[in-house]
């Protein structure tokens, strides 16, 4: 349970029908924030919205591909229409596609970059324009990955997209600093979610527990706790940074 207070704050969280995104949304609601959640899957979005509302939280869902510019604009418009302001934008939506560099297709590449980079870039742009117009000292968070910092088999394209998000946070941290908008990224290591369970065969958690220095596979709560801190007023002097949350794995980087 977070001790932070986000009463009167409004957040957009993309890809928040499940996993890390949903946990960030839940923790924000428990701290008093109002949420615009997004998922490409209508059933997941509805279930997440109902779960948040069952906690007494203020929430509305926008179904659609978070890589689409019109969906992004709709999310920002809905936040203003429903809650009157926008304070936080968390670009959590992303896809992971495995493939060896020599075999990776153009179609896979374009699909990956459209969501992971285009979606994050233009959510930040649309949110920042609104924050500046309304003189809100907002917070932007991108979801990078340890694969953007060290080699991982068959994730060259994915790792490239996640490295780009860390650099985007670094440069926007400067671009938006005069507006008192902070921009940071979080780089999770192995995290136990339904998405990772669907993507990876075998004993995912047991494998990563063995090769992670602290002997743990991260939970969505571990990642969400860090996101909430970066959204606080206490973190107002932290910008342009990427926080790696991996139990020490990148210090050694053994392959699974």
N, C-alpha and C positions, 0 to 999 in steps of 0.2 A: 504494500500500500504506500503510495507516494505521499510525501508531506508537502509537496508543492501546491500552490494555489493558483489556478488559472481562470478564476471567475471573471466573466465578461470577455474572455479571450475566445477567438474563433479560429479553427484549424481546418485545413484541407489535408487529408491523408489519402494518397492514391494507393491502389492495390491493397486495400484494407479490408477485404472480405474475409481474410484468414491470415494466419501466420504473424509475422512481425508487424505488418501494417495494422492488423486488427488489434494487436496488443498495445501498440502505440495509441490507437484511438481509444481503447478502453481505459488506459491509464490517464489520458487527457480528460476524459469524461469524469472519471473519479475525482480528478482535481478541479472540476468545475467548468471545463471548457465546453463549447458547442462544436460539433463536428460535421463537416461535409465529408462523407466517406465515398470511396469509389472502388468499383471492381468491374471487370469486363463480364463477369458471370452474374446475371440478374438474381439468381437464387441465392448465391453467396452474399451479394450485396444486401438483399432483403433480410436474410438471417442475421447478418451483422448489425443492421439497423435495428432490428427487433431486440437483439441482445443488449445493445447500448440503451435503447429506450426502456427496457425492463429494469435497468439500473437507475432510471429516473433521469437519464441524460438527454440533452437536446441534440438531435442528430437527423440528418437527411442524407439519402444516398443518391449518387449520380452513376448510373450504369453506363459503361462504355470503355473504349480503348483509351487509356491515358496517354498514348502516343499521338492521338488525334488532336489537332489544334482546336477544333470546334468543341470537343469534349472538355478540353482544358478551360477554354473561355466560359463554357457553361458552368463548370465547377466554381469558378471565381464569381460569376454572376449570381449563382444560387446562394453562395455564402453571404453576399451582400443583401440579396433579396430576403433571405430567411433570418439572418442574424445581424445584419446591419454593418458588418465590418469584416476584415480579414487580418489576422495577426501572424499566423503560422502557415507555412506550406511545406509539407513533407513529401518529397518525390520518392515514394517507396516502390511504386510499380516497376517491375522489370522481369525479363525472361532470361533463362539460362539455356544455352544450346551448346552441346558438346560436339566436337568435330576436329579432326586433325587439320592443321593448316593447309596441307596440300590437297585436301579433299573438300574443304569448306566452300559452300556454294554462295553465289551472289544473292540468291533469294533469302537464304538464312542470314547473311550479313546485313542486308537491308532491313529485314524484320527486327533483328536484334538492335540495330542502331536507332530505328524509328521509335521504339519504346524506351530503351535504356537511356539514350542521349536526347533525341528530339523531345520526348515527353518531359524529361527532367528540365531541359534548357527552357522550354517555352512555358512550363508551369512556373518556373522561377521568374521569367520575364513578366508574365501576366500578373502574378502575385505582387512582384516588386513595383510595377507601375501603379497598381491600386494602393499599395502601402505608401508610396511616395505622394500620390495625389491626396491621400487622407492624413498625411503626416504621422503615420504609424511606425513605431520602431519595431519592425517585424523580425521574424526569424525564418530562414530558409534552411532546409536540411536535405541533402542528397544521400542516397544509399549506394555507397561504393562497396568494395569487397576486398578481402585479403588477396584475391586473385589479381587485383590491380597493382599489387606490390611485389608479388613473387610468383614464380612459375607454378603452374598446376597443369597436369596432363590434359590435353584436348580442350583447353579453355583459352586459347590464344585470343580469339575474337571477343569473347566475353570479358576476359581480363583487360583487354584494351579499352572496352567501353567503360569498365569500372575505374580504370586508371584515369580516363578522361573526366569522370565525375569528380574525382579528387582534385584534378587541376581546375575544373570549373569552379569548385568551391574556393580554391585559392585565389583565382582572379576576381570572382564576383565579390569576395570578401573585401577587396580593394575598391572595386567599382561602386559598391553600395555603402561603403563605410561612412561617407559624408551624410548619408540619409539615416544613419544609426540602425541599419538593417544588417544583422549578422548572417553569414552564410558559412555553413560547415557541412562536412560529410561524415558519415559513419561507415566503417568498413568491417562488417561482421566476418568472423571465421565460420567454421562449421556450426550450424544452428539447427536444432531439432524442430522442423516444421513439417506440415503435410506436403509442402512443395518439395522439400529435399527427399522426403520419403518416396514421393512419386517419381523423382528423377533418378534416384540412385538405388540399385539393387543391393541386397545383402544387409549386413549388420552395420548400418551407417553409424549409429550412436556408439556401439562398441568399438568400431574401428577408430573413430576420432578420439574416443577416450584414451585409447592406447598411445596415440601419437601427439596428444596435446599435453604440454608440460604440467598443467595443473590437474590433468586427469578428468576433465569435464568437456562435454559437448554443450555449447551455449544453448540457452532457452530463449524464446522470443522475449521473455521478461528481461533478460540480461541486456538485450539490445534496446528495448524500449526505455529502460531506466536511463541509459545514456542519452537517448534522444530527448527525454523530458528535461534532463539537466541543461542541455544546450538551448532549450527553449526558455529557460528562466531568465529573470533579470540578473541573477547572480552570475550568469555566463555572458553578460553584455560585452566583456572585453575579449571574448574568444571568438575569432572570426578567421575565415580562410584556412581552417584546419581540417584534418581528417583524423578521426579517432578510431584506431584499430581495436576491435574487441574479439580476441581470439584465444584467451587463456595462455598466451605466450607462443602460439604455434609459429608465427612468422619469424620468431627468433631462430628457429631450427628448420622449419618448412619441410618436414618429412612427408613424402607422398603417401596417400592412403593405399 
